[in-house]
Amino acid sequence: MKLFIALSAMMAMAAAGGDHYVEHKHIPIVHSELLQNSNGQFKYGYESGNGIQVQEEGHVKNFGQKDHEINVAHGSYSYVDPHGVPVSVSYVADENGFQAHGSHIPTAPPLPKELVEAYAKVGSHPEAHHDETESYKGH
């Protein structure tokens, strides 16, 4: 019981000590630009005093075709991580989704050769596979 009381008291002290002030250094924006026009084209960018750089530009693909308009953007950003390592990301966002590229972004390992060959074999003989709706009778 004494151990429970002691642990409870320590947890209460730790929770109470969580209110502390962290001073943040002001980081100036040393460059900034924003350009827009009425047909959906835009371009913006900025650079901060600590070396963060951001830039993006885009447009509306098929502008004026109400049901076929697609927002398209591409850009990049870079910064130095807490360990002093430069990090850069470039990206495209369009009808195919958001695609980011950077050396620090993990990528999936390649498929094993046997799996690629099996997919190719199955794909080259679609007649050998039955339609699932025919063989599935709702059971």
KEDO-863785 format. One line per 4 residues: number of its first residue (from 1); their letters; for each residue x, y, z of N, C-alpha, C, O. Coordinates in steps of 0.2 Angstrom, whole numbers. Atoms other than C-alpha are relative to their C-alpha. Layout:
REM residues N
NUM> A> X:Y:Z:X:Y:Z:X:Y:Z:X:Y:Z; ... $
END
This chain:
REM residues 139
1> MKLF> 4:-6:0:0:0:0:4:6:0:3:11:-3; -4:-6:0:14:12:4:3:1:-7:4:7:-9; -3:0:7:22:8:-13:-5:4:-5:-3:8:-9; 5:-3:4:5:13:-21:0:7:1:-1:11:-3 $
5> IALS> 1:-7:-2:4:29:-11:6:4:-3:6:10:-6; -6:-4:2:22:34:-15:0:1:-8:2:6:-10; 0:-1:7:20:30:-34:-5:5:-2:-4:9:-7; 5:-5:1:4:40:-34:2:7:1:1:12:-3 $
9> AMMA> -2:-7:-2:12:55:-26:6:2:-5:6:8:-7; -5:-2:5:27:54:-39:-4:2:-6:-2:6:-10; 3:-2:6:15:54:-53:-4:6:0:-4:10:-5; 3:-7:-1:5:69:-46:5:5:-1:4:10:-4 $
13> MAAA> -5:-5:1:21:78:-45:3:1:-7:4:7:-9; -2:0:7:26:74:-62:-5:3:-5:-3:7:-9; 5:-3:4:10:79:-69:-1:8:1:-2:12:-3; 0:-7:-2:10:96:-60:6:4:-3:6:9:-4 $
17> GGDH> -6:-3:3:28:99:-66:0:1:-8:4:4:-10; 0:0:7:22:98:-84:-1:7:-3:0:8:-9; 1:-7:2:18:117:-85:6:4:0:8:6:6; -6:-4:1:33:125:-91:0:4:-6:-3:2:-11 $
21> YVEH> 0:-4:5:37:139:-102:6:-1:-5:12:-2:-2; -6:1:5:48:136:-118:0:6:-4:-5:8:-8; -1:-6:4:54:152:-126:2:-2:-7:7:-6:-8; -1:2:7:54:151:-145:3:6:-3:1:12:-2 $
25> KHIP> -4:-5:3:66:161:-155:-4:2:-7:-6:-2:-10; 4:-3:5:58:173:-168:5:-2:-7:11:0:-7; -3:1:6:63:167:-186:-3:4:-6:-9:3:-7; 3:-4:5:61:180:-199:-1:-3:-7:2:-8:-9 $
29> IVHS> 1:2:7:54:177:-217:5:5:-4:3:11:-4; -4:-5:3:68:184:-228:-2:1:-8:1:5:-11; 3:-1:7:59:181:-245:-7:-3:0:-8:-8:3; 7:2:1:41:179:-250:-3:2:-6:-2:8:-8 $
33> ELLQ> 4:-2:6:31:179:-266:-6:-4:-1:-7:-10:2; 7:3:1:13:175:-271:-2:3:-6:-3:10:-7; 3:-3:6:6:177:-288:-6:-5:-2:-6:-11:-1; 7:3:1:-12:172:-293:-3:3:-6:-2:9:-7 $
37> NSNG> 4:-3:5:-23:175:-308:-7:-4:0:-8:-8:3; 7:2:0:-41:172:-312:-2:-7:-3:-7:-10:-2; 1:6:4:-39:156:-322:3:-6:4:4:-12:2; -2:5:-4:-32:146:-307:7:-1:0:10:-5:4 $
41> QFKY> -7:1:-1:-14:148:-310:3:4:6:0:9:8; -3:-3:-6:-3:152:-295:7:-2:1:10:-7:-2; -7:2:-1:15:152:-289:1:4:7:0:10:8; -2:-3:-7:21:155:-271:7:-3:2:9:-8:0 $
45> GYES> -6:3:-3:37:153:-261:2:5:5:0:10:6; -3:-4:-5:46:159:-246:6:-4:2:8:-9:1; -7:2:-3:63:157:-237:0:3:7:-1:9:8; -1:-3:-7:65:159:-218:7:1:1:12:-2:-2 $
49> GNGI> -7:-2:-2:80:165:-209:4:-6:2:10:-6:3; -3:6:-2:84:147:-203:1:-5:-6:3:-10:-5; -2:4:6:86:141:-221:-6:-4:-3:-5:-8:-8; 6:4:3:68:133:-224:-2:4:-6:-2:10:-7 $
53> QVQE> 2:-2:6:63:135:-242:-6:-4:-3:-6:-10:-2; 6:3:3:46:132:-250:-1:3:-6:-1:9:-7; 3:-3:6:40:134:-267:-5:-5:-3:-4:-11:-3; 5:4:3:25:128:-277:-3:5:-5:-4:11:-5 $
57> EGHV> 4:-3:5:16:132:-293:-5:-4:-3:-4:-11:-2; 6:4:3:0:126:-301:-4:3:-4:-4:9:-6; 5:-3:4:-14:128:-312:-6:-5:0:-6:-10:3; 6:4:0:-31:121:-316:0:-3:-7:-1:0:-12 $
61> KNFG> 0:3:7:-30:108:-330:-7:-1:-2:-12:-2:2; 7:0:3:-45:108:-342:-4:6:3:-10:5:4; 4:-6:-3:-50:126:-335:-6:1:-5:-5:2:-11; 6:-2:4:-68:130:-340:-4:-6:-2:-10:-5:-4 $
65> QKDH> 4:6:2:-73:112:-343:-3:-2:7:0:-6:10; 2:1:-7:-84:111:-327:1:-7:3:4:-7:9; -1:7:-3:-84:92:-324:7:-3:-1:8:-9:1; -7:3:1:-66:90:-330:6:4:2:11:2:1 $
69> EINV> -6:-4:-3:-56:103:-321:4:-4:5:1:-8:9; -5:3:-5:-41:96:-311:5:5:2:8:8:-2; -6:-4:-3:-30:105:-299:6:-4:-1:7:-9:1; -7:3:1:-12:102:-303:5:5:3:5:11:3 $
73> AHGS> -5:-4:-4:3:108:-292:6:-4:0:6:-10:0; -6:3:-1:21:104:-291:4:5:4:4:11:3; -4:-5:-4:34:111:-279:5:-4:4:6:-10:3; -5:3:-4:47:107:-266:1:4:6:-1:10:7 $
77> YSYV> -2:-3:-6:53:111:-249:6:-3:3:7:-9:2; -6:2:-3:69:110:-239:1:3:6:-1:8:8; -1:-3:-6:75:112:-222:6:-5:3:8:-9:0; -5:4:-3:89:105:-210:-3:-3:6:-6:1:10 $
81> DPHG> 3:4:-5:83:92:-198:4:2:7:10:4:7; -3:-2:-6:88:93:-179:7:-3:1:11:-1:5; -6:3:0:103:82:-183:5:4:-4:11:2:-5; -4:-4:4:110:95:-195:0:-3:-7:4:-1:-11 $
85> VPVS> 1:3:6:105:84:-210:-5:4:-5:-10:5:-3; 5:-3:4:98:93:-225:-5:-4:-3:-4:-10:-5; 6:4:3:81:87:-231:-3:4:-5:-5:9:-5; 4:-3:6:73:90:-248:-5:-4:-2:-4:-10:-3 $
89> VSYV> 6:4:2:56:85:-254:-2:4:-7:-3:10:-6; 4:-3:6:49:88:-272:-6:-4:-1:-6:-10:1; 7:4:1:31:83:-276:-4:3:-6:-2:8:-9; 5:-1:5:18:83:-289:-7:-2:3:-8:-7:6 $
93> ADEN> 7:2:-2:-1:83:-285:-4:1:-6:-5:7:-9; 5:-1:6:-13:80:-300:-5:-6:0:-7:-8:6; 5:5:1:-26:68:-306:3:-7:3:-1:-12:4; -3:7:-3:-14:53:-300:2:0:7:5:-4:10 $
97> GFQA> -1:0:-8:-13:59:-282:6:4:1:9:8:-3; -6:-3:-2:1:66:-272:6:-4:0:5:-10:3; -6:4:1:18:60:-276:6:4:2:8:8:-1; -6:-3:-3:33:65:-265:6:-4:-2:6:-10:-2 $
101> HGSH> -7:4:1:51:61:-269:5:4:5:5:10:5; -5:-2:-4:65:63:-257:5:-6:2:2:-11:3; -4:5:-2:80:53:-252:-1:-3:7:0:-9:9; 2:3:-7:73:51:-234:-7:-3:0:-8:-6:5 $
105> IPTA> 7:3:0:56:45:-239:1:-8:-2:4:-9:-7; -1:7:1:55:26:-238:-4:-2:-6:-9:1:-8; 3:3:6:51:16:-254:-1:-8:2:3:-11:5; 1:7:-1:44:-1:-255:5:-4:-3:8:-2:-8 $
109> PPLP> -5:4:4:56:-15:-259:-3:-3:-6:-9:-4:-7; 2:3:6:56:-23:-276:-4:-7:1:-2:-10:6; 3:7:0:44:-38:-279:5:-5:-2:9:-4:-6; -4:6:2:52:-55:-279:-1:-2:-7:-7:-1:-10 $
113> KELV> 0:2:7:56:-61:-297:-5:-5:-1:-9:-5:-6; 5:5:1:45:-76:-294:-7:3:0:-11:0:-4; 7:-3:0:30:-65:-290:-2:3:-6:-7:3:-9; 1:-4:6:32:-54:-305:-1:-5:-6:-5:-4:-10 $
117> EAYA> 1:5:5:34:-70:-316:-7:-3:1:-11:-4:-4; 6:3:-1:18:-77:-308:-6:5:-2:-10:2:-6; 5:-5:2:8:-61:-311:0:0:-8:-6:1:-11; 0:0:7:14:-61:-329:-3:-6:-3:-7:-5:-8 $
121> KVGS> 3:6:3:9:-79:-332:-8:0:1:-11:-1:-4; 8:-1:-1:-9:-76:-324:-3:5:-5:-8:4:-8; 3:-5:4:-11:-60:-334:0:-2:-8:-4:0:-11; -1:2:7:-6:-69:-351:-6:-5:-1:-7:-7:-7 $
125> HPEA> 5:5:1:-20:-82:-348:-6:1:4:-8:-2:8; 6:-2:-4:-36:-73:-342:-5:-5:-1:-10:-6:3; 6:5:1:-47:-87:-350:1:-6:5:-4:-9:6; -1:5:-5:-40:-99:-337:-3:1:7:-4:-3:11 $
129> HHDE> 2:-2:-6:-48:-90:-323:-8:1:-1:-10:4:-5; 7:0:0:-67:-92:-319:-2:7:3:1:10:7; 3:-6:-3:-78:-77:-316:-2:-2:7:-6:-6:8; 2:1:-7:-80:-76:-297:-8:0:1:-10:-4:5 $
133> TESY> 7:-1:-1:-98:-71:-298:-4:-7:-2:-9:-8:0; 3:7:2:-102:-88:-307:1:-5:5:-4:-9:7; -1:6:-4:-94:-99:-295:-2:2:7:-3:-3:12; 3:-2:-7:-100:-89:-279:-7:0:0:-10:4:-4 $
137> KGH> 7:0:0:-118:-93:-276:-3:3:6:-9:2:8; 3:-4:-6:-120:-82:-260:1:-5:6:-3:-3:11; -1:4:-6:-115:-96:-248:7:2:3:8:-1:8 $
END
